[in-house]
Amino acid sequence: MYIGRVKGTVTSTIKHKLYTGHKLLLVARLNLDGSESSTYDICLDDVHAGVGDVVVVLDEGGSARQVIQKRGTGPARAVIIGIVDAVELSGA
């Protein structure tokens, strides 16, 4: 699980049935100082996030499929499960 920033949308005219009803968003992982890393994921959106939103991403396939209520196998590895309002670091 990690915090990231939505950088854009991914459009696909042909896609796996697992993706039906979900947007695909490009998410950049964030470092502890809030800067973007060079690591990106294409994520299923389960919370109606938008470009620029800071989000919580669950990046483990089995758990991702459970969140979107699909059992069995399918090409899902990362799903956005929350929109972040604030982050507070202590002791640093």
N, CA and C of each residue as an Amber inpcrd file, in Angstrom:
protein
   276
   0.8560000  -1.1700000   0.0000000   0.0000000   0.0000000   0.0000000
   0.9030000   1.2330000   0.0000000   0.4960000   2.2380000  -0.7260000
   1.2940000   3.4620000  -0.7820000   0.3980000   4.6740000  -1.0650000
   0.9880000   5.8570000  -0.8940000   0.3140000   7.1100000  -1.2210000
   0.8810000   7.6100000  -2.5400000   0.0050000   8.0600000  -3.4190000
   0.4440000   8.5530000  -4.7180000  -0.4060000   9.7160000  -5.2060000
  -0.0070000  10.2870000  -6.3270000  -0.7530000  11.3870000  -6.9430000
  -1.2160000  10.9560000  -8.3270000  -2.4980000  11.2050000  -8.6040000
  -3.0560000  10.8560000  -9.9110000  -2.5140000  11.8370000 -10.9340000
  -1.8430000  11.2850000 -11.9600000  -1.2160000  12.1050000 -12.9840000
  -2.0260000  12.1800000 -14.2730000  -2.9050000  11.1970000 -14.4890000
  -3.6670000  11.2050000 -15.7250000  -4.5790000   9.9980000 -15.8260000
  -5.3040000   9.9330000 -16.9260000  -6.2150000   8.8240000 -17.1680000
  -5.6470000   7.9240000 -18.2580000  -6.0780000   6.6840000 -18.2380000
  -5.6790000   5.7200000 -19.2570000  -6.9520000   5.2700000 -19.9590000
  -6.9780000   5.3810000 -21.2830000  -8.1560000   5.0100000 -22.0640000
  -7.8500000   3.7510000 -22.8570000  -8.7980000   2.8190000 -22.8090000
  -8.6510000   1.5690000 -23.5410000 -10.0030000   1.2050000 -24.1450000
 -10.0500000   1.0650000 -25.4440000 -11.3250000   0.7300000 -26.0870000
 -11.6600000  -0.7490000 -25.9310000 -10.6390000  -1.5780000 -25.8120000
 -10.8410000  -3.0050000 -25.5690000 -10.1590000  -3.3300000 -24.2480000
 -10.9160000  -3.8970000 -23.3040000 -10.3240000  -4.1960000 -22.0080000
 -10.9490000  -5.4470000 -21.4050000 -10.2840000  -5.9950000 -20.4170000
 -10.7480000  -7.1930000 -19.7200000 -12.0560000  -6.8740000 -18.9910000
 -12.9430000  -7.8640000 -18.9050000 -14.2510000  -7.6550000 -18.2570000
 -14.1210000  -7.2710000 -16.7860000 -12.9970000  -7.5880000 -16.1550000
 -12.7580000  -7.2050000 -14.7610000 -12.7900000  -5.6870000 -14.5900000
 -12.4310000  -4.9440000 -15.6500000 -12.3450000  -3.4900000 -15.5730000
 -13.6820000  -2.7840000 -15.8110000 -14.7310000  -3.5050000 -16.1510000
 -16.0220000  -2.8980000 -16.4470000 -16.5080000  -2.0580000 -15.2650000
 -16.8280000  -0.7950000 -15.5390000 -17.3400000   0.1040000 -14.5100000
 -16.2780000   0.8280000 -13.7130000 -15.0140000   0.6540000 -14.0640000
 -13.9260000   1.3120000 -13.3350000 -13.0610000   2.1160000 -14.2910000
 -12.6790000   3.3380000 -13.8610000 -11.7100000   4.1300000 -14.6130000
 -10.3170000   3.5550000 -14.3740000  -9.4370000   3.7680000 -15.3230000
  -8.0250000   3.4560000 -15.1600000  -7.2720000   4.7700000 -15.0180000
  -6.4940000   4.9060000 -13.9500000  -5.7610000   6.1440000 -13.6860000
  -4.2730000   5.8580000 -13.5390000  -3.4490000   6.7820000 -14.0340000
  -2.0040000   6.7010000 -13.9010000  -1.6180000   7.4030000 -12.6020000
  -0.9430000   6.6740000 -11.6990000  -0.6170000   7.1970000 -10.3670000
   0.8890000   7.1400000 -10.1420000   1.4660000   8.2740000  -9.7010000
   2.8860000   8.3510000  -9.3350000   3.0070000   8.1620000  -7.8250000
   3.9070000   7.2840000  -7.4040000   4.1570000   7.1060000  -5.9720000
   4.7700000   8.3800000  -5.3980000   4.4470000   8.6770000  -4.1410000
   5.0040000   9.8530000  -3.4740000   6.0450000   9.4400000  -2.4470000
   7.1240000  10.2230000  -2.3470000   8.1320000  10.0500000  -1.3040000
   7.6190000  10.6910000  -0.0160000   8.3100000  10.4520000   1.1030000
   7.8710000  11.0110000   2.3890000   7.8300000  12.5340000   2.4020000
   8.6580000  13.1850000   1.5740000   8.6500000  14.6510000   1.5320000
   7.5770000  15.2000000   0.5870000   6.7740000  14.3040000  -0.0010000
   5.6950000  14.7290000  -0.8860000   6.0850000  14.8250000  -2.3500000
   7.3670000  14.6300000  -2.6420000   7.8020000  14.6680000  -4.0400000
   7.4280000  13.3590000  -4.7360000   7.3120000  13.4330000  -6.0550000
   6.9450000  12.2480000  -6.8220000   8.1790000  11.4250000  -7.1470000
   8.0430000  10.1180000  -6.9950000   9.1210000   9.2250000  -7.4050000
   8.9870000   8.9710000  -8.9070000   9.8910000   8.1980000  -9.4490000
   9.8230000   7.8840000 -10.8800000   9.0230000   6.6050000 -11.1270000
   8.3570000   6.0850000 -10.0890000   7.5750000   4.8550000 -10.2000000
   6.1040000   5.1790000 -10.4070000   5.5070000   4.5670000 -11.4270000
   4.1020000   4.7920000 -11.7480000   3.3630000   3.4620000 -11.7930000
   2.0680000   3.4890000 -11.5100000   1.1890000   2.3390000 -11.6750000
  -0.0580000   2.7750000 -12.4200000  -0.6380000   1.8530000 -13.1760000
  -1.9750000   2.0520000 -13.7250000  -2.9230000   1.3750000 -12.7410000
  -3.8530000   2.1440000 -12.1830000  -4.7060000   1.6610000 -11.1000000
  -6.1790000   1.7040000 -11.4840000  -6.9190000   0.7330000 -10.9880000
  -8.3800000   0.7870000 -11.0740000  -8.8560000   1.7940000 -10.0380000
  -9.8060000   2.6220000 -10.4000000 -10.3240000   3.6480000  -9.4870000
 -11.6150000   3.1520000  -8.8530000 -11.6190000   3.0200000  -7.5130000
 -12.8080000   2.5690000  -6.8020000 -13.4500000   3.6920000  -5.9880000
 -12.8800000   4.9150000  -6.0460000 -13.3740000   6.0140000  -5.2030000
 -13.6610000   7.2940000  -5.9740000 -13.6580000   7.2500000  -7.2890000
 -13.9380000   8.4120000  -8.1450000 -12.9040000   9.5220000  -7.9600000
 -11.6360000   9.1440000  -7.9580000 -10.5400000  10.1150000  -7.8590000
 -10.3770000  10.8360000  -9.1880000  -9.6710000  11.9450000  -9.1480000
  -9.4200000  12.7120000 -10.3560000  -7.9640000  13.1130000 -10.4570000
  -7.5950000  13.6410000 -11.6000000  -6.2220000  14.0800000 -11.8350000
  -5.8470000  15.1320000 -10.7820000  -4.6800000  14.9560000 -10.1680000
  -4.1950000  15.8630000  -9.1270000  -4.4910000  15.3990000  -7.7220000
  -5.4340000  14.4830000  -7.5360000  -5.7640000  13.9840000  -6.1970000
  -4.6190000  13.1570000  -5.6310000  -4.4130000  13.2750000  -4.3190000
  -3.4960000  12.3990000  -3.6010000  -4.3360000  11.2300000  -3.0980000
  -3.8790000  10.0010000  -3.3810000  -4.7020000   8.8220000  -3.1410000
  -3.9210000   7.7340000  -2.4110000  -4.6750000   6.8090000  -1.8070000
  -4.1090000   5.6020000  -1.2130000  -4.3100000   4.4720000  -2.2130000
  -3.2210000   3.7600000  -2.5320000  -3.2720000   2.6850000  -3.5100000
  -2.9480000   1.3610000  -2.8270000  -3.8060000   0.3950000  -3.0390000
  -3.5580000  -0.9800000  -2.6060000  -2.9600000  -1.6980000  -3.7990000
  -1.6980000  -2.1310000  -3.6690000  -0.9890000  -2.6690000  -4.8340000
  -0.6480000  -4.1540000  -4.6860000  -1.6300000  -4.9230000  -4.2700000
  -1.4730000  -6.3790000  -4.1830000  -2.6740000  -6.9970000  -4.8680000
  -2.4400000  -7.7890000  -5.8960000  -3.4860000  -8.2730000  -6.7890000
  -4.6860000  -8.9300000  -6.1400000  -4.4740000  -9.9100000  -5.2330000
  -5.5980000 -10.6010000  -4.6070000  -6.4780000  -9.6540000  -3.8110000
  -5.8590000  -8.7780000  -3.0490000  -6.6210000  -7.7980000  -2.2670000
  -7.3270000  -6.8030000  -3.1750000  -6.6800000  -6.4160000  -4.2660000
  -7.2930000  -5.4790000  -5.2110000  -8.5720000  -6.0650000  -5.7840000
  -8.5320000  -7.3360000  -6.1670000  -9.7330000  -7.9760000  -6.7210000
 -10.8440000  -8.0630000  -5.6790000 -10.4880000  -8.2870000  -4.3980000
 -11.4970000  -8.3350000  -3.3370000 -12.1600000  -6.9760000  -3.1570000
 -11.3630000  -5.9090000  -3.2400000 -11.9110000  -4.5590000  -3.0770000
 -12.9470000  -4.2600000  -4.1560000 -12.6660000  -4.6750000  -5.3880000
 -13.6250000  -4.4030000  -6.4630000 -14.6380000  -5.5390000  -6.6210000
 -14.6430000  -6.4360000  -5.6220000 -15.6490000  -7.4980000  -5.5100000
 -15.6560000  -8.4440000  -6.7010000 -14.4910000  -8.8130000  -7.1550000
 -14.3560000  -9.7950000  -8.2350000 -13.5120000 -10.9510000  -7.7140000
 -14.0280000 -12.1310000  -7.7670000 -13.3060000 -13.3220000  -7.3080000
 -12.5540000 -13.9550000  -8.4740000 -11.6260000 -14.8200000  -8.1310000
 -10.9170000 -15.5560000  -9.1610000  -9.7210000 -14.7930000  -9.6950000
  -9.3510000 -15.1390000 -10.8910000  -8.1640000 -14.5390000 -11.4790000
  -8.5400000 -13.4170000 -12.4430000  -7.6340000 -12.5400000 -12.6210000
  -7.8370000 -11.4340000 -13.5460000  -6.6590000 -10.4920000 -13.4700000
  -6.5180000  -9.6130000 -14.4510000  -5.3670000  -8.7180000 -14.5130000
  -5.5530000  -7.4620000 -13.6790000  -5.6910000  -7.6330000 -12.3550000
  -5.8050000  -6.4700000 -11.4670000  -4.7070000  -6.5610000 -10.4230000
  -3.8900000  -5.5220000 -10.3320000  -2.8100000  -5.5170000  -9.3560000
  -2.9120000  -4.3360000  -8.4080000  -3.4200000  -3.2020000  -8.8940000
  -3.4580000  -1.9980000  -8.0660000  -4.8280000  -1.3340000  -8.1720000
  -5.3620000  -0.9140000  -7.0180000  -6.6580000  -0.2440000  -6.9860000
  -6.5720000   0.9430000  -6.0200000  -7.1740000   2.0620000  -6.4170000
  -7.2310000   3.2450000  -5.5510000  -8.3650000   3.0170000  -4.5550000
  -8.0240000   3.0630000  -3.2490000  -9.0190000   2.7660000  -2.2150000
  -9.3680000   3.9700000  -1.3440000  -8.7240000   5.1220000  -1.5570000
  -9.0440000   6.3000000  -0.7650000  -8.4270000   7.5570000  -1.3420000
  -9.0430000   8.6930000  -1.0070000  -8.5160000  10.0010000  -1.3720000
  -8.0130000  10.6430000  -0.0860000  -6.7630000  11.0990000  -0.0850000
  -6.0980000  11.6180000   1.1020000  -6.4440000  13.0920000   1.3160000
  -6.8610000  13.4270000   2.5340000  -7.1180000  14.8240000   2.8970000
  -5.8530000  15.4870000   3.4400000  -5.0980000  14.7690000   4.2710000
  -3.8930000  15.3340000   4.8730000  -2.9630000  14.2020000   5.3070000
  -1.6640000  14.5080000   5.3570000  -0.6630000  13.5710000   5.8670000
   0.1140000  14.3100000   6.9520000   0.2740000  13.6710000   8.1090000
   1.0190000  14.2670000   9.2140000   2.1360000  13.3270000   9.6290000
   3.3780000  13.7740000   9.5260000   4.5320000  12.9810000   9.9480000
   4.9650000  13.4520000  11.3150000   5.3010000  12.5120000  12.1960000
   5.7500000  12.8930000  13.5170000   7.2150000  12.4870000  13.7240000
   7.9340000  13.2600000  14.5040000   9.2960000  12.9210000  14.8820000
  10.3650000  13.1750000  13.8300000  10.0340000  13.7780000  12.7330000
  11.0790000  13.9580000  11.7040000  11.4870000  15.3780000  11.5830000
